[in-house]
């Protein structure tokens, strides 16, 4: 196993029309979850990856398990429980391409995850642990789990990739910033968006954000800048990597694709700038497709994108 990640995945219902949900009568069912998105992205790029969660003993839990496992991800450490249901959420498509999401994940099965659910021997076999700032927002026991996982990863010499991935609807604690900074201090690579970096550091420019987060002990910080690409900085180098032109259809999941591409670059032992370019390419391809995982590319598709042989700005996938 090259990578291990964990977190909550949900069933997503998207309205079939660009209308307020009260006027929508038909929905398209999909699966969504940041960590499982990353796991699937890595599997499609040819890497061995394991993902675990706690799922409800219900039809939605079985659907998520089948969906993740069907993409080649190891799900052997997933746990089913009848103590709580699998979470769902709804996506409302608004005019102008805007979207609004409505979560139904309070006291879900995944929120019951706890440190005892983590198998250290399973984690120890990996090279990289990927975690996000979503999981610790679910419950106190999930917060304890993610801290425990990062400590075990350090003990077993794994590299840790931390994506703050702040979901403002989930965080209602006054110590949110402190919690996320503490988690970031345990990471080797931190992947904030520009607004997340500003929240965590008080800096407004990518370089200032990176400099502040590097003080926490990370090897490198990569600030995602959307259409402007990404800025990277380590203790020895820094620079900007442009984005890839693409026809944007659905921006949701781009950050998870970015993380999958970056981790793939680390596993390939690429230079930092090349790993960031790979991340940009995956993120660009993802936004060209409706859905969180449907647009994640194969290694062949990614190679064509990065070599310029295919321009996804003019391709309908």
C-alpha positions as CSV (number, residue, x, y, z in Angstrom):
1,X,0.0,0.0,0.0
2,X,1.5,3.3,-1.1
3,X,-1.1,5.7,0.4
4,X,-3.7,5.4,3.2
5,X,-6.5,8.0,3.7
6,X,-9.7,8.0,5.6
7,X,-12.8,10.2,6.1
8,X,-16.5,10.5,5.4
9,X,-18.0,9.8,2.0
10,X,-21.7,10.6,1.4
11,X,-24.3,10.0,-1.2
12,X,-24.9,13.1,-3.3
13,X,-28.2,13.9,-5.0
14,X,-28.0,16.6,-7.7
15,X,-31.1,18.2,-9.1
16,X,-31.6,17.6,-12.8
17,X,-32.5,21.2,-13.4
18,X,-31.1,24.6,-12.5
19,X,-33.8,25.4,-10.0
20,X,-34.3,25.9,-6.3
21,X,-34.5,22.4,-4.7
22,X,-38.2,22.9,-3.7
23,X,-39.0,22.9,-7.4
24,X,-36.8,19.9,-8.4
25,X,-38.5,16.5,-8.7
26,X,-35.8,14.3,-10.1
27,X,-32.2,13.8,-8.8
28,X,-29.1,12.1,-10.0
29,X,-27.3,9.9,-7.4
30,X,-23.6,10.0,-7.1
31,X,-20.9,9.5,-4.4
32,X,-18.8,12.2,-2.9
33,X,-16.1,12.6,-0.2
34,X,-12.8,14.4,-0.3
35,X,-10.6,11.5,1.0
36,X,-12.3,8.8,-1.2
37,X,-12.0,11.2,-4.2
38,X,-8.2,11.3,-3.6
39,X,-8.1,7.6,-3.1
40,X,-9.9,6.9,-6.4
41,X,-7.8,9.5,-8.1
42,X,-4.6,7.8,-7.0
43,X,-5.9,4.3,-7.9
44,X,-6.8,5.5,-11.4
45,X,-3.3,6.8,-11.8
46,X,-2.0,3.4,-11.0
47,X,-1.1,3.6,-7.3
48,X,-2.1,1.2,-4.5
49,X,-4.2,3.1,-2.0
50,X,-6.4,2.2,1.0
51,X,-9.3,4.2,2.3
52,X,-11.4,3.5,5.4
53,X,-14.4,5.0,7.0
54,X,-17.4,4.1,9.2
55,X,-20.5,3.5,7.1
56,X,-24.1,3.0,8.0
57,X,-25.5,-0.5,7.8
58,X,-27.8,0.7,5.0
59,X,-28.3,0.8,1.3
60,X,-26.3,4.1,1.0
61,X,-23.4,2.6,3.0
62,X,-23.3,-0.4,0.7
63,X,-23.4,1.9,-2.3
64,X,-20.4,3.9,-1.2
65,X,-18.4,0.7,-0.4
66,X,-19.1,-0.7,-3.8
67,X,-18.3,2.5,-5.5
68,X,-14.9,3.0,-3.8
69,X,-13.9,-0.6,-4.0
70,X,-15.0,-0.8,-7.6
71,X,-12.4,1.8,-8.5
72,X,-9.6,-0.4,-7.3
73,X,-9.2,1.1,-3.8
74,X,-8.6,-1.2,-0.8
75,X,-11.6,-0.9,1.6
76,X,-10.7,-3.8,3.8
77,X,-10.6,-1.7,7.0
78,X,-14.0,0.0,6.5
79,X,-16.5,-0.6,9.3
80,X,-20.3,-0.9,9.1
81,X,-22.5,0.2,12.0
82,X,-26.2,0.2,12.7
83,X,-25.8,3.0,15.3
84,X,-26.1,5.8,12.8
85,X,-26.9,6.3,9.1
86,X,-24.7,7.0,6.1
87,X,-24.7,10.8,5.4
88,X,-26.3,12.3,2.3
89,X,-26.3,15.8,0.8
90,X,-28.0,17.7,-2.0
91,X,-26.5,19.9,-4.6
92,X,-28.6,22.8,-5.9
93,X,-27.6,24.2,-9.3
94,X,-28.3,27.9,-9.5
95,X,-28.2,30.4,-12.4
96,X,-24.8,31.5,-13.6
97,X,-23.2,28.2,-12.9
98,X,-23.3,28.6,-9.1
99,X,-24.0,25.7,-6.8
100,X,-25.3,25.4,-3.2
101,X,-25.0,22.3,-1.1
102,X,-27.1,21.1,1.8
103,X,-25.6,18.6,4.2
104,X,-27.5,15.9,6.1
105,X,-24.5,14.5,8.0
106,X,-25.0,15.5,11.6
107,X,-24.4,12.4,13.9
108,X,-23.7,10.3,10.8
109,X,-22.0,6.9,10.9
110,X,-18.7,8.5,10.0
111,X,-18.9,10.9,12.9
112,X,-18.6,7.9,15.2
113,X,-15.1,7.1,14.0
114,X,-12.6,7.0,16.9
115,X,-8.9,6.3,17.4
116,X,-9.5,2.6,18.2
117,X,-10.8,2.1,14.7
118,X,-7.3,2.7,13.2
119,X,-5.2,-0.4,12.5
120,X,-1.6,0.7,13.0
121,X,-0.2,-2.3,11.1
122,X,-2.3,-1.3,8.1
123,X,-1.1,2.3,8.3
124,X,2.6,1.3,8.8
125,X,2.8,-0.4,5.5
126,X,2.1,2.8,3.5
127,X,4.5,5.5,2.4
128,X,2.1,8.4,2.6
129,X,-0.8,9.3,4.9
130,X,-3.3,11.8,3.4
131,X,-5.7,13.7,5.7
132,X,-8.0,16.7,5.4
133,X,-9.5,19.3,7.7
134,X,-13.0,17.9,7.1
135,X,-12.7,14.8,9.3
136,X,-11.8,16.6,12.5
137,X,-14.8,18.8,12.1
138,X,-17.2,15.9,12.3
139,X,-16.9,15.1,16.0
140,X,-14.6,15.1,18.9
141,X,-13.8,11.5,18.4
142,X,-12.9,12.2,14.7
143,X,-10.6,15.0,15.9
144,X,-8.9,12.5,18.2
145,X,-8.7,10.0,15.4
146,X,-6.9,12.3,13.0
147,X,-4.4,13.4,15.6
148,X,-3.7,9.8,16.5
149,X,-3.3,8.8,12.9
150,X,-0.8,11.6,12.2
151,X,1.2,10.6,15.3
152,X,1.3,7.0,14.3
153,X,2.3,8.0,10.8
154,X,5.2,10.0,12.2
155,X,6.2,7.0,14.4
156,X,6.2,4.7,11.3
157,X,8.1,7.2,9.1
158,X,5.3,8.0,6.7
159,X,5.1,11.3,4.9
160,X,2.0,13.2,5.8
161,X,0.0,15.3,3.2
162,X,-2.5,17.7,4.9
163,X,-5.2,19.5,2.9
164,X,-7.0,21.9,5.2
165,X,-10.1,21.6,3.0
166,X,-12.1,23.8,5.3
167,X,-15.9,23.3,5.2
168,X,-17.2,26.4,6.9
169,X,-20.7,24.8,7.4
170,X,-19.1,22.1,9.6
171,X,-16.8,24.2,11.8
172,X,-18.7,25.9,14.6
173,X,-15.9,25.9,17.2
174,X,-14.1,29.0,18.4
175,X,-10.8,27.1,18.3
176,X,-11.1,26.1,14.7
177,X,-7.9,27.9,13.6
178,X,-5.9,26.5,16.5
179,X,-7.0,23.0,15.7
180,X,-6.1,23.2,12.1
181,X,-2.7,24.8,12.8
182,X,-1.9,22.0,15.2
183,X,-2.7,19.4,12.6
184,X,-0.7,21.4,10.0
185,X,2.3,21.3,12.4
186,X,2.4,17.5,12.1
187,X,2.3,17.5,8.3
188,X,5.2,17.3,5.8
189,X,3.2,18.9,3.0
190,X,0.4,21.4,3.4
191,X,-2.0,22.2,0.5
192,X,-4.2,25.2,1.4
193,X,-6.4,27.2,-0.9
194,X,-5.7,31.0,-0.9
195,X,-8.7,31.8,1.4
196,X,-7.8,28.9,3.7
197,X,-4.2,30.1,3.9
198,X,-5.4,33.6,4.7
199,X,-7.6,32.3,7.5
200,X,-4.8,30.2,9.0
201,X,-1.9,32.8,8.8
202,X,-3.5,36.2,8.4
203,X,-1.4,36.6,5.2
204,X,-3.0,37.5,1.9
205,X,-0.3,36.7,-0.6
206,X,0.8,33.1,-1.5
207,X,4.4,33.7,-0.5
208,X,3.4,35.1,2.9
209,X,1.1,32.2,3.5
210,X,3.7,29.6,2.6
211,X,6.4,31.3,4.8
212,X,4.1,31.3,7.8
213,X,3.1,27.6,7.4
214,X,6.7,26.5,6.8
215,X,7.5,27.8,10.3
216,X,5.3,25.0,11.6
217,X,7.8,22.4,10.4
218,X,6.5,21.4,7.0
219,X,8.8,20.4,4.2
220,X,6.8,22.3,1.6
221,X,3.6,24.3,1.2
222,X,1.6,24.4,-2.0
223,X,-1.0,27.2,-2.2
224,X,-3.8,26.4,-4.7
225,X,-4.7,29.5,-6.8
226,X,-7.5,28.0,-9.0
227,X,-7.3,29.4,-12.6
228,X,-4.0,31.1,-11.7
229,X,-2.3,27.7,-11.0
230,X,-0.4,27.2,-7.8
231,X,2.5,28.6,-5.7
232,X,5.0,26.3,-4.0
233,X,7.7,26.9,-1.5
234,X,10.0,24.7,0.5
235,X,13.0,25.5,2.6
236,X,15.2,25.5,-0.5
237,X,13.0,26.5,-3.5
238,X,9.9,28.4,-4.5
239,X,8.0,29.2,-7.6
240,X,4.7,29.3,-9.4
241,X,3.2,26.8,-11.8
242,X,0.5,27.9,-14.3
243,X,-2.8,26.1,-14.6
244,X,-3.9,24.1,-17.7
245,X,-6.6,25.7,-19.9
246,X,-9.9,23.8,-19.6
247,X,-13.6,24.3,-20.2
248,X,-15.0,24.4,-16.7
249,X,-18.2,22.5,-16.1
250,X,-18.1,21.6,-12.4
251,X,-15.5,23.0,-10.0
252,X,-16.4,20.6,-7.2
253,X,-13.6,18.0,-6.6
254,X,-10.8,20.0,-8.2
255,X,-8.9,20.3,-4.9
256,X,-9.2,16.6,-4.4
257,X,-7.9,15.9,-7.9
258,X,-5.0,18.4,-7.1
259,X,-4.1,16.4,-4.0
260,X,-4.2,13.1,-5.9
261,X,-2.0,14.5,-8.6
262,X,0.5,16.0,-6.1
263,X,0.8,12.8,-4.1
264,X,1.3,10.8,-7.4
265,X,4.2,13.2,-8.1
266,X,5.7,12.5,-4.7
267,X,5.4,8.8,-5.2
268,X,7.1,9.1,-8.6
269,X,9.9,11.0,-6.8
270,X,9.4,14.1,-9.1
271,X,10.8,17.5,-8.4
272,X,8.5,19.7,-6.4
273,X,7.6,21.9,-9.4
274,X,6.7,18.9,-11.6
275,X,4.6,17.3,-8.8
276,X,2.7,20.6,-8.6
277,X,2.3,20.7,-12.4
278,X,0.9,17.2,-12.2
279,X,-1.5,18.3,-9.5
280,X,-2.7,21.3,-11.6
281,X,-3.3,19.0,-14.6
282,X,-5.5,16.5,-12.6
283,X,-7.5,19.4,-11.1
284,X,-8.0,20.9,-14.5
285,X,-9.3,17.7,-16.0
286,X,-11.7,17.1,-13.1
287,X,-13.4,20.5,-13.5
288,X,-14.3,19.6,-17.1
289,X,-16.7,16.9,-15.9
290,X,-19.8,17.0,-13.7
291,X,-19.3,15.0,-10.5
292,X,-16.5,14.5,-7.9
293,X,-14.9,11.3,-9.3
294,X,-16.2,10.9,-12.8
295,X,-13.6,13.2,-14.2
296,X,-10.5,11.8,-12.5
297,X,-8.1,10.8,-15.2
298,X,-6.2,7.7,-16.0
299,X,-2.4,7.8,-16.1
300,X,-2.7,7.8,-19.9
301,X,-5.1,10.7,-20.0
302,X,-3.0,12.7,-17.6
303,X,0.1,12.1,-19.7
304,X,-1.7,13.4,-22.8
305,X,-2.8,16.5,-20.9
306,X,0.6,17.3,-19.6
307,X,2.3,16.7,-22.9
308,X,-0.1,19.0,-24.7
309,X,-1.3,16.3,-27.0
310,X,-4.9,16.9,-25.8
311,X,-6.4,20.3,-25.1
312,X,-9.2,19.7,-22.6
313,X,-10.5,23.3,-23.2
314,X,-12.0,22.1,-26.4
315,X,-12.9,18.5,-25.5
316,X,-16.2,17.3,-24.2
317,X,-15.5,14.2,-21.9
